[in-house]
């Protein structure tokens, strides 16, 4: 399902550029304003999916929620195939966002519940790696595959995901303990810990310890008052989460991927924009793969510091190149925008993207409600950034837009160096 979501993002970049020309693969053309709304509908859907999943996840459990997010992704590609006007794409992108908003919450929480602390960061990074594999596939499909075939190919992903999840994925032991289903919880615990029958005694001891801690945690949660949300430790977490949310979205790392072909078209480079977009898709995969290797070795804090600093430097450089390209002939340097944007996307993915959801889940003392609220806010930021980025490029020009995003990243770098705490190697209860 992460790959399917990534395809939806990557396919959008070359397809939307074509839709604004007479070469549109559909029966209609789109204006800049319509393209910005098609793009930003993903953010509205994500915000809705975040809020909805935050409400139903504690009641339905991870497995049922994992199954539910396949439905809007399936409907998204059916609407793309049957699209007769831009309104079909509005609804389709909204449903795609609904899937992604639910996906990021339920996957992050589910992985945190079933995984050992030593590999939790790696598993979270693999989730983003899957998304970026999908982005690359989407770039290639949007550039080289006939429009009428793409939806049927992508539909295979949510269908396979639904079937495999239904058959092979047990409910998380944490949810089963909270529901009082202790026998099922023990079986699930042994499954995810890979504990065989002959080693059951050791499993029971660890399982009993988890059960006791969750019981104590539940008692503490039930006694949580408004004062706890206004405590000093809570405000420290709010500040770190706010900066992480702002830098993650307003650095432009996510939204630029959706408009990458347009960015290269405006950059002053003479290289083919769609080819550059495909190369960026490969760089994204390398970045999140690096996160998977380094997240539980270097820790979240160091990766976020390096990531935000690298994004700031590369975007400042990209802005200066496009500024001078408007005034001088830099055709002999056409490779520079690709190199700078590749550096930006690689550095962004090793921390700001790859570690984002795992760091967000880990930093709160009061986790459930606070995480849900944060991800809803993130969905709103996605909507805002996807909506304003093409307008900013048209009104301000590409250089000023890139410098603005670079300034946000530089702010994040200073904050992470000064205030962010490390969570590597700590259990979720810790």
Helices and strands as residue ranges (DSSP letters): H 2-19, H 32-60, H 62-81, H 86-114, H 117-144, H 147-168, H 173-178, H 182-193, G 197-199, H 200-222, H 226-229, H 232-250, H 253-258, H 260-266, H 273-298, H 300-325, G 331-333, H 335-348, I 349-353, H 356-362, H 367-395, H 398-419
